[in-house]
């Protein structure tokens, strides 16, 4: 994969570059400010970008806004947000276009290299990779949504784990259910959410985005 790393802290940025290259991927560019991030995203068009939220010049939300601006120019550009903070407004905007290729992890939740690289690969493939803590934060600010209210408690559980990027097999292991049972739950929740696309991977992304964009 061709990867861009946007992080203002030198040691963390350099560490991510070394880790990514150790897994056989190529870091095509790095950025340390919001404007640099936007320029690099539009210039290099990476397979996936790792972007911090708070970057110079103001240390507010430059990184996330750069990612949003780049995706407006390049719809579906895969971005994994890696931050200490959950910026709810811009995070929802990032999810709202329904294009997939989105991840959002808190730095404190990344416990090993395999987890991080797996998230990058899922986002690069057009999927989602969401930190459970980020999911909880986004959902806590929302009210009920009519289509989501149709889901059973078990279907909600399956959809929440789907948002983390887990496969049916992994969801089954987490919930102590068979893979075929999880497949039935996913088919049911797709129907209740009105998602009829024949591409199963795309249906998963659409279901997750519906879940996370619960207004």
Secondary structure, DSSP 4 states (H G I P E B T S, - for coil): -EEEEE-S-HHHHHHHHHHHHHTT-EEEEEESBHHHHHHHHHHH--SEEEE-SS-BTTTSSHHHHHHHHHHHHSTT--EEEEESS--HHHHHHHHHT----EEEEEGGG--SHHHHHHHHHHHHTT-EEE-HHHHHHHHHT----HHHHTS-HHHHHHHHHHHTT--HHHHHHHHT--HHHHHHHHHHHHHHTT---S-HHHHHHHHHHHHHT--
